[in-house]
Structures are given as structure tokens and as C-alpha cells.
Amino acid sequence: MSMSYTYFEDNGWFVGYFDDFPQHLTQGKTLAELELMLKDLYECLHLAKYHKRELVLA
């Protein structure tokens, strides 16, 4: 499985997020470390069985 992600550099850190979950940021000192952190984030999201729903308020 693969997921695309976006990253940028900020004060010497690589900060990234999955394109499908932009609200969940993670970081690493190197790009390789960022990718390890993204894999960990994926496991957290997958184990949480992340779902989106819309609540209609009357």
C-alpha cells in the first residue's frame, strides 16, 4: 500500500502529513526520519479506524 504525503522544512525539521489527513502533522530531523514517523502515524490512524461523518443539525 502507498499513500502520498506533503512535506516542508521548518527550522531544520522536515514536517509532513498525508494528503488525505492534512490535520495530522508529524516531523523528523531528516527526511528518512520523517518517513518513519509517517509510517507510525499511518499505524495510529489505521488502528483508530478513522472515519469521517457529517452531522446535520436541525
C-alpha positions in Angstrom: 0.0 0.0 0.0 1.1 3.5 -0.6 -0.1 6.9 0.5 1.0 10.3 -0.9 2.3 12.9 1.5 3.4 16.5 1.5 6.3 17.9 3.4 8.2 21.1 4.0 11.3 22.2 6.0 10.8 24.4 9.1 13.7 25.5 11.3 15.8 22.4 10.5 12.9 19.9 10.7 11.1 18.1 8.0 7.3 18.4 8.7 4.8 16.3 6.8 1.3 15.0 6.6 -0.7 12.5 4.5 -2.6 14.3 1.8 -5.8 12.5 3.0 -5.2 13.7 6.6 -3.7 17.2 6.4 -4.7 17.9 10.0 -2.3 15.3 11.4 1.3 16.6 11.2 4.4 14.8 12.1 8.1 15.7 11.9 11.6 14.4 11.7 15.2 15.7 11.7 15.8 14.0 8.4 13.6 13.0 5.5 14.2 9.4 6.4 13.1 10.0 10.0 10.0 11.9 8.7 9.1 8.8 6.7 9.4 6.6 9.8 7.2 9.0 11.7 4.7 9.0 8.8 4.6 5.1 8.9 3.9 5.3 12.7 1.2 7.9 12.1 -0.4 5.6 9.5 -0.5 2.8 12.0 -2.2 5.1 14.6 -4.8 6.2 12.1 -5.4 2.7 10.8 -5.7 1.3 14.3 -8.1 4.0 15.2 -10.3 3.1 12.2 -10.5 6.8 11.4 -14.0 7.7 10.0 -15.5 11.0 8.8 -19.2 11.7 9.1 -21.3 14.8 8.8 -23.8 15.7 11.4 -26.9 17.6 10.3 -28.2 20.0 12.9 -31.9 20.9 12.6 
